[in-house]
Amino acid sequence: MIRGKRSAVNRISGKRSLGDSIFSITNGIFMLLVMVVTLYPFLNTIAVSFNNGLDTIRGGIYLWPREWTLQNYVSVFQNPHLTQAAFISVARTVVGTVVQLFCTAMLAYVLSRKEYMFNKLVTTLFVITMYFSGGLIPGYMLIKQVGLLNSFWVYIIPGLIGVFNMIVIRTYIQGLSEGLIESAKMDGAGDFRIFMRIVLPLSKPVLATVALFIAVGQWNSWFDSMLYTAGNRNLTTLQYELMKLLSSSTSQGGTVNVDQYKNVTNMVTPVSIRAAITIVTAMPIVLLYPFLQKYFVTGLTIGGVKE
C-alpha cells in the first residue's frame, strides 16, 4: 500500500521512479536498435548503387561507397524505353489512386448505412473475393474479352474496388457522428451530397492512409504489365522495364556489358544494378510518405478497429 501511494505521489508530482527510468532507457535502446536494423539495409543499398560494380564484388561496402560512380544509374536510365515507361507508371499511380480511392470510399459509405437492406449480403460477397478468385487464365480471358488487353485502362478498371481498403474505410465511417448525417438529411441533403460534403472531409486521415496503400501497390506493380500490355511497348510500366533489365543482367552470369545501352563501356554487376533499380523504384514512395505520415497512424488505428 505504501509503495502504491508513493508511486501515485511520484506520478502526480512529476518524479519518476527507478523502474520507470529503467523502462524508458531500455525502451529507448530497443527502439534505437530497431531503427538501425530497419534503416541499415536501405542505406547499404544506396551505397552499393553508387559504388563501382566490379569493386562491389569484393564486398565490404556498408554505409559509404568505396569507389564512387554513377555508372549503375547510367546503365538503368540509358534504357530507351525508360522515359515512356516512367510516364505510364506515374499516370497509372495518379489515376489509379484517385479513381480507386473514390470508388472504394463510395462503396464503403453505402455499406456503412444501416438502412441499406442488402448490407450484410453485399459485404459477404466482397469478402469472399479476398479468399477465392477465378485464377490467372480465366482472369486473362476475361480481360481479353472485355477489350482491355493492351490498354491503359487495364491498370485501372480491374482494381476499382479494394476489399480490404473498403472495410477499413467503412469501419472509420461507422465511427463518425450519426447526428451529422441525420441533420443533413433533415435539411434535404441527398446521400451523394452527404458523402461529398460531410463524409469525405471528415475521413481525411483514413483516406490518406488508404491512398498511400493504393499508390504503393500501383507504383510497384509489374506483373499485370507483363500479362496484359507486353504486346504494346508504349504501355509497359517502369517496374516491368527495370525487371527485364535486372533479369537480363542476372542471366548473363555475373556481369552485363551496358554498351548495349548507348555507348556505355564500363561493366556493372547484377548486385550493383539491382541496388540502383531498387533506389529508382523506391524513392518516389519514400519522398511521398512524409506528406501522408501525419494521417497514417490515426487513419489506420481508427479505421482498423471493428466494433
N, C-alpha and C positions, 0 to 999 in steps of 0.2 A: 504493500500500500504506500509505504514511504517513498520507494523508488518511483512508483507511478505518479505520485504527487510531484516529486522532483522533476520528472520528465515533462509533466504538464507545465510546471512553472518555468522550466527552461525554454519550452516552446513558446510560451506566452512572452517571456522576457527577451526572446531572441537569441538566447545562448544555446549552443549546440553541444550535445553530449559526445563523449568519446566514441560511442558506437555510430552516431550519425556522421562524425568526421571520418571514421574508418570506411564507412559505406561510401561516402562521397569520393574519397580518394581512390578506393577500389573501382568504383563505377567509372571514374574519370580515366583510370589506366586502361580498363577494359574497353571503353569507347574509343580511346586513342589507338589501341591495337586493332580494333575493328576498322577504324578509318585507314590505318596503314595497310591492312590486308586488302581492303576494298580499293584503295587508290593506287597501290603499287603496280598492279597489272596494267592499268591504263597508262601510267607514266612510263613504264617499261616499254609498252607498245609504241609510244611516241618516240622514245629514244631509239628503238630499233628502226623505226620508219625513217629517221633522219641519219642513220648510220650506214656506212658503205656495206653493200650486200655481202661481198666476199669477206670483209672483216667480221661481219656478224657471225659467220660460221665458226670462228674461233671461240665464240662465247665470251662471257664476262661483261656483257652490256647490261647495266642495271637502270640507273636513272638519268644517265647522261651519255650521249653518243661519243664514241671513241674517235671515229673518223667521219666528220660532218659531210653530208652530201644531200642533194635534192634529187638524185638520180631515181630513187624509188618512186617519187611523186611524178617525175617526168615520164617514167615508163607507164604510169597509170593514165596521166592526162594526155598523153600522145595518142591514145586510142581515138581514131577519127570519129567514132560514133558516140563518144562520151558526152559531148555537149547536148546533143539531142536527147540522149537517154536521161541526163540530169534534168532537162526541162520536163520530160514526161514524168519523172519521179516527183518533182516539185508540184506539177499540176495535179497528179493523182492524189498527192498528200493533202493539198489545199482543198480541192474539190471534194475528195472522198471524205475528209474530216468534217467539212461543213454540212454536206448532204446527209451523211450517216448520223451525225450528231443530231441534226434537226429531226430526221425521221424517227430515230430511236427515242428521242425525248418526247415527241408527239405520241408515239405508241405508249410510252411509259405513263404519260398523263392519262390517257384513256383507260389503261388497266389499273390506274390508281383510284379511279372513281368507283365508289361502292354501288352506285345506282346502275352501273353497266352490268346487265344480267349475265352476259357471257364472259365475265371477268376471269373466273377460275378455269373455264374450258380453254379459252384462248391462251392464257398463261401456261397451262399444261402443255398445249400443243407446241408452243415456242420452246419450252424447257426440254421437250423430247428431242428437238433438233440439236440440243447440246450434246446428246449422248449417241444419237444414231444419225447416219447420213446414207445417201444412196450409193456412195462410193465414187472413186475417181473417174471411171469410164462412163457411168451414167451421167455424172456431172458434166463431163466434157461433151457428151452427146447433147445434153440439154442446152449448153451454151452455144453449140453449133446450130441447133435447130431454131433457136430464138434469134439468130443472126448477130450474136455478139462476138463471134470469132474474129480476131484481127481488128478489133475495135477498141477505142479508148474506153468506152463505157463498160467494157468487161471488168475494168478495175473498180467501177463504182456501183453498178446495179446489183450484182450478186451479193454484195455486202452491205446493203442498205440498212439492215437491222442487225445489231449485235445483241444477242440474247442476254449475255452476262451484263453488258452495259445497260441494257434496258431494265434489268432487275435492280441494279444499283440506283439508277435514276428514279425508278418507280418508288423504291423504298424511301428515297430522300423526299420526293413529292408528298408521300403519305405523311411525312413528319411536319409538313407545313400547316399553318393555322387554317382550319376548315372555315373559320369565320370570315376570312378574307374572300374566299371563293363564294360563300353564300351571300355575302353583302354585294359582291359584284353581280351575281345573278339577280338579286333583288333590284339592282339598278338597271337591269335589262341587258347586261353583257352576255354574249354567247360563249360557248366553250372555247372557240378559237381565239376570241379576244382575251378571255381569261388566261388561256395558255400563253399568248404572246405578251400581254401586258403585266401579268401578275406572276405566273408560274416560272417563266424563263428568267426574269430579273432576279427572283428570289433563289433560283437554283444555280447561280453562277459558280459556287465552289465545286459542286458535283459535275457541272457541265465542263468546267476547266479540267477536272481530273480525267473525265471520260475522253475529252478531246485529246489529251496527251496520250492516252491508251491507243486511240484510233490512229493518231498521227504516227506514232512509233510503228504500229502494225503496217500502215500504208507505206511508210518510208522504207522499211526493211524487207518488204515483200518482194520476192523474185520468182517464186515457183509458179505463180499464176501467169507471169510474163513468159516463162518458158513454155507453159502449156498452151496459152491462148493467143499470144501475139508474136511467137517466134517467126512466123511467116512474114511479118511486116517489121523490118529492122527499125523503122521510124517510130515504132510504138514500144520498143523494149525499154525497160527501166534501167536506171543507173546500177542498181544492185545486180541485175542479171548480167549486164555487160562486165562488171567487175568480177562476178563469179566466173564467167567464162575466161577472163584474163587470168584469174587465180588458178583455175583448173588447167589452163594451158601451161602456165609456169610450173605447176606441180608435176604434170605428166612428162615433162622433159628432163626428169632425173636430176634435180638439184639446182640447175641454173637455166635461165632463159635469156636468150640474146634479144635485147629490146631494140636491136637495129630494125626489126620489122615495124617498129613504131616511129618512123620518120627520122632516120639518121641518128638514132641514139646508139652509141658504140660501146658503152660500158656494159658490164654484166651485173645482173641483180639475181638474188636468190628467192626461192619461194617464201622463205621466212620474212625477208625484208619487204617484199612486195605485198605479202599478206598483212603485215603491220601497216603499211601505207594505205591499203584498201580499207582496213578496219577504221583508221582515223578518218578517212574521207567519208565513210558512211555514217560514222558515229557523231561527228562534230555538229551537224545541223540540229540533232536532237539535244546534244549537250548544251548548245547555245540557247535552245528554246526552253529548256527545263527551268532555269532560274525565274523566268517570267510567269510560270504557272505554279511554282513551288509553294507560294503562299496559300493557294487554294487546295493543294494536293492532299495534305493531311486532313483538313476539315471535311472536304468533299468525300474522301474515301471512307473516313470514320463514320460520318453521319449516314452516308448512303449505303454503307455496307452492313449496318445493324438492322436486323429484321425483328420487328416487334412481334 
